[in-house]
Amino acid sequence: MGTGSSRLRYPEIMSKRDWSEIEKKCDLVREFAEMLIKYFKDKNKFEEGPLLFMAHWAKEMGFRDYWFAIDTELQKRYECTSWFWIVRRLRNCPDYWK
């Protein structure tokens, strides 16, 4: 996975503008992940489908370079929620970003 600028991976060196962007993106990522999980649970499908949808959506929305920071911020806020695995897996599985 291309991580973009290293400044987007480490919160301590991010600009206020970057943080503002991440704050906006976090809520969108959370909402989209919740929607995906609900959709795929209703269809009794898990794992591959949601991950591919999330990666495709994140690339289209321009979130790829921010993904590490988004993941870190969402983990601080929502670590134990049911949809969080989808965000975490995309951080650790570069194949989904191809």
Secondary structure, DSSP 8 states (H G I E B T S, - for coil): -----GGGT-GGG--HHHHHHHHHHHHHHHHHHHHHHHHHHHTT--THHHHHHHHHHHHHTT-GGGHHHHHHHHHHHHTTSTTHHHHHHHHH-GGGG-
